[in-house]
């Protein structure tokens, strides 16, 4: 360990997030860099001064010489030097996963928000040039930097989203394909009083309870696999709604539209229930690969291929969903959901 420590202090080692490693390999060790959105994830970067934080480096006893140079999210950093993929290709964008997804959804103005329905569910809201501090467990982060303009964001993560459908498929074997969940859930008119809190790995935002465990409430002799599946799909939306309401409250900006992507976003029942329970317009674009799309958009801006205004013209809607459920029904559903959530907390001592 002392040998490694000595190498670090002499500047003979390099440390960074995966983007730093990729650029290092693509340039055959010529560039050791990252961008502001990834630097903000390390717990070592000051998102106000846009510099590595001396106090935090001292706290974790990390030599500054280890760390990459921090760049904007959209600029030509250099060119590839790797013969296996070709030399001379401009490297022109670096962005964190969810930040790239936010840009890919073209949530470029303050108050715009997206949700990625993957294994977990990840919500992010653009707060513009304003750094909004959260008092309720949301993450304040950098969305991206283009030129001298820095955009901030608020984010909340749901640990178990689409993973609950995978569990019903693989663990309980209620259906063969994840896509079958929509048909099965749609075969009943409602959840039959069943509420499924999928705290299979604890609860994420805004509860942050690693000791919570999954539970299913309201089971009767009339409960079927269809009710369980519907309750599982609804649980994803209930969790997203909790974060969505906090994003709106803490930013001081009502969210009128939620742009969605990720594998589970193709489920029309899920999208409609989200619109109902959250009282927002839920919009699904034609291209759901928004993380890759966002990175490509940022690179295209850097090389002059397009402008942000031109990108806005490229975004296409596949389908939008609007609330249809009576408010009193929504209120009752949320009351039972929150009641169920409270009973799952602090289970594993």
N, C-alpha and C positions, 0 to 999 in steps of 0.2 A: 504493500500500500504506500509506503514512504517513497518508493521508486516512482510510482504513478503520480503521487503528489508533486514530486520534484519535476516530473515532465510537464505537468499542468502549469506549475508556476513559471517554468521556463518558456511557456508558449509552444510546447512541442505536441500538445494534444488539442483536438477540436471537439466541441460538443454542440449539439443543436437538435431541433425537432426533425422529423422525417424529411421535410422539405429541404433542410440544410444538407442532409446526407445525399438526397437525390441530385441537387445542384452540384455538390462536390463531385459526385460520380460522373455526372454528365459533362463536367468541365475538366475531368481528370485532375481534380484537386486545385484547380485555379481559383475557384470562388468558394468562400465560406460565408454564406449570407442567409438571411431569412427576411420575412416581411413583418410589418407591425402586427398583423392579425395573429400570426403564429407566435411571435415574441410575447404577445399579451397572455398566451396560454401557459407560459413557463413559470409564473409566479416570481419572475426575476426582473420584469420590465415595468417601468413606470408609465402608465398610459396617459398621464398628464404632460410629462416632460418629453415623452417619446425617447427615453434613454434607458439603458440598463441601470437598475437602481442600486446605488452603492450600498445603501443600508441593507437591502435584501441580500445582495451578494455577500456582505459581511455576515449576515445572520446565518446563511447556509454554507459559509466558508467556501465560496466558489471563486476562483481567479477569473477576472474579467477577460483575460487573454484566451480563455477557452471558448468564449461565446462568439457567434457570428455577427457580422456587420448587419445592422437592421436597415432594410430598404422599404420603399413604398410597395404597394401590391401590384402596381402596373407600370412597368418600365423595362427597358432592355438592359438586363443585368450583364449579359455577355453572350457567348455562343457555345454551342456544344463542341467538345473536343474528343468525344467518344466515337471511335471508328465503327463500332458495332451498330450504332443508330444513325451515323452520318455526322460529319463535322460541319460547322458553320451555320447551324440552325439557331436563330435567336431564342434565348430564354427570356420571356417577356412578362410573366405573371407568376406570383406566388400568393396563395390565400389559404386560410384555414378551411376546413370542411364545411361547417355551417355558414361561415361568412361567404364562401363561394356560392353556396346554395342560395343565400339571400340575394346576392348579386345576379345569379342566374335567373331568379324569379323577378328581376328588375324591380326589387323593393328599394328604390334609390332615393326615396324621399322620406323624411321623418314621419312616423306614424304607420308606415307600411310594414306588414308582417307576413311571415311564412311559417309553415309547419312541415317538417319532413317526417312522414310516417314510415319509419323503418323498423328495425328490431326494437328500438326505442322510438320515442317521438321527441323531436327537437324544435322548439319554437324560438324564433329570433325576430326582434322588432328593431327597425332602424330608428334611432333617436336623433339623427342628423349630427350637427356639430356639438350637440349638448351631451355631456357625460352625465348620465342619470344614475345616481347611487340607489341601490335597492335596500330596503329595510325588511324584506320578506323572503330572502333566500334566492333571489334571482342574480344572475351574473352580469356585471357591467363589463363590457369588452369593446374592443375596436372592431368595427365591421371591415373597413378597408381604408387605404390611402391611395388617392389618385392625384398625382402632382403634389401640390401643397395642401390639398383638401382632405381632411380626416373625417370619417363618418364613424360614429359610435353606435352601439347596439345594446339592447337588453336581451338576455337569453334565459330560457328555462328548459330543463331536460326531464323527460319522463323515461324512467329506466325500462319499463316493459310496455311496449306498444304492440307491434306486429308479432313479437315473441309470444304473446299470449295465444294467438291463433296457431302458431307453430306448436305450442304445447298441447292444445286441444287436438291437433292433427297427429303429433308424434307420441305424446304422453298418454292421452285418453283415446286416441284413434277414433275420433268422432266423424272424421271425413278423410278422404285420401289426398285431396289437393287443397291448398289454402284458399283458392278461389271458390271452392265449394261452400265455404263458410257463409258467403252472402246468400246463397240459395237456401241453406238450412235455416239461417237466422230469419230470413224473410218468409219462412213457412208458418210463422206464428205472428199474431197481431202485435204483441208486446213482449216484454221480458218476463211476464208472469209473476212479477214481484221479486225476481231474482237479481241480486247485485253481486258482481264479481270484482273484488279488489285484487288486481294482479301484482301484489307486492312480492313477486317471486324472488327478487333480489333486494328487497327493501323498497322504500318510497323515495322518489326523487323530489324535484321542485314541486310545490313550495314547502313540503314537509321535511325532507332530508332526514328520514328515519331509517337507518340501516338495519334496525332491529324489527321493523314491521315484516309481516309475512302474509302471503296470499290467503284469501278467505272468500268463501261463497256464502252469501246470506239469502234467506227467504226461500229455501228449498222446501217444497211440499211433495205430496204423492203425485201431484199433477205436473211436476217439473220434468221436462224432457231435454234431450240433447239439443233441441232447437232453442229452448229457453237459455240453456247454458251458453250456447254459441252467441246468441243475441246479447246476453249480458256481457260476454267477453268483448264483443265489438263495441258496445256502448261504453265499456270501461275505458277504452282508449280515448274516446271523445270526452268523457267526464274529466279525465286527467289533463287532457289538453285544455279543456275549458278553465280549469283552475289556474293554470299558468297564464292563459289568455286574459283572464280578468285581472290578474296581477300586473301584467304588462301594461294594460290600459290604465289601471289605477296609478301605478308608480310613475309612468311617463306623463300622466296628465293628459293623454291623448286617446280619445275613444277609437277603437279599432273597428272600422266598418267592413273591412274585407280581409279575409285570410286566404293567402295563396298556398296551395298544398302540392306536395310531391312525395316521392318515395313509393315503395311497392304497394302498401296498403291503400294509397290514395285512389287506386283504380276501383275500389269498392264503393259503389254508389250509395249503398245503405249507410256506410260509415260517414261518407261526405254529407249526406242529407241530415243525419242525426247530429253531426257537428254543427251544421248551420242552425238546426233547431235549438240545440241546447245552449249554444253560445250567442244566438241572435245576431249572427254576422253572415255576410255573403261569403260563401266558400267557393273559391275559384280554382279549377284544375287546368293547367296549361296543356298544350298538345305534347310538349317535350317534358318528360318527367325526370330526365337526367340533369337536374339543374346544377349540381355541384360541378360536374365536368363542363357544363355549359357556361357557368359563371367564370371559371378559370379561363375558358376560351375567349369569353367576352373581354375580360381584363387584358389578356394578351393582345387581342385585336385592337383595343384602344391604344396600347403602347406602341404598336407598329404602324398606327395610322390607318388601319383597315376600316374602322367605323368610329362613330362618336356615340355617346350615350343617347342622344336624341334619335339617332338612326337605329340603335338597338331597341328602343321603345317601340318602334314600328314593326320589329320582328316578332315581338311576343304575341302568341296566339292562344286563345282560350279554347279548350276542348269542351268544357261544360262548367256552368256555375249553378250553385245550389242556394236557395233562399229559405228562410224559416217559414214553417207552416204549422208548427205545433202551438196550441193555445198556451199562453203564459202561465196559467195556473197549473197545467200539466208539467211544464218545465220546472216550475218551483217545487212541485212534489217530488219529481225525479231527483233533483239536486239535493233535496233534504234527505232522502233515503241514502243517496250516494255518500254524502258527508257523514251520515250516521254510521255507515258501514266502514268508511275509512278510519274513523276514530277507534273502532273496535279491533283494527288490525295492528295498531301502533304498539311499539315496545313489547312485541310478543316474544322474541328470542332474547332471553336475558344473558 
